[in-house]
Every structure is written in structure tokens, then in C-alpha cells.
Amino acid sequence: MGLKERIYSVLIVSSAEKLNTALVSMLPENRYEPIMFASNISAAKRLYADRSFDFVIINSPMPDGDGSRFAIDISSNPATVVLLLIRAEQYNDLYEKVSGCGVFTL
């Protein structure tokens, strides 16, 4: 197995522009491309239906839900890593719900 360099696709599901900007600054263009954005779960579902992504980062809560059901659904794809960013007061409940499905929580 070689150490072949790979470029990863990323979907960021967040309505917070400040967070979006911070995440993009941590994802160098030579390793992550394309980086696409969705401001709600419905838009993210449409983007994910058109193409799969290597990484999906969901900033919970969203205007149309907490994102846990979407995270669970896409985590069934073994080629996609899902990170669900959760507020501290919701962490225990959502962690219990999604961690068994392979969704990373922070």
C-alpha cells in the first residue's frame, strides 16, 4: 500500500458564516476540494443526493432540525466520515443517538 496523496471532498452544513470561514481556513485547497456549503439540512440532502462526499461536517442545530437523522443516514456510506458539532447542553442526548452509527461528535 503506497502513500498516494488524495484530495478529499467536503460538505459543510452550517448556517453560521463565522464557523464556515474558520473551517475553510483549516482545509487547505491542495487536500480538500471541492468544499461545498449548505445552510440547512434540506439543502444538504439535495447536495448529497447529487454526489457523495468524503467528509460531511454538520453544525447543529440547524434551522430545520438538529441534523442527527441526516448524520445517521449518510454514515451508512462507508466512504463518508460524518462529524456532528453539538452544543454542550445537547451533547449527551445526541451522542447517545448517533455514536453507535459511526457518527463522530464534538
Stockholm file with secondary structure:
# STOCKHOLM 1.0

chainA/1-106         MGLKERIYSVLIVSSAEKLNTALVSMLPENRYEPIMFASNISAAKRLYADRSFDFVIINSPMPDGDGSRFAIDISSNPATVVLLLIRAEQYNDLYEKVSGCGVFTL
#=GR chainA/1-106 SS CCCCCCCEEEEEECSCHHHHHHHHHHSCTTTEEEEEEESSHHHHHHHHHHCCCSEEEEESSBTTBCSHHHHHHHHTSTTCEEEEECCGGGHHHHHHHHGGGTCEEC
#=GC SS_cons         CCCCCCCEEEEEECSCHHHHHHHHHHSCTTTEEEEEEESSHHHHHHHHHHCCCSEEEEESSBTTBCSHHHHHHHHTSTTCEEEEECCGGGHHHHHHHHGGGTCEEC
//
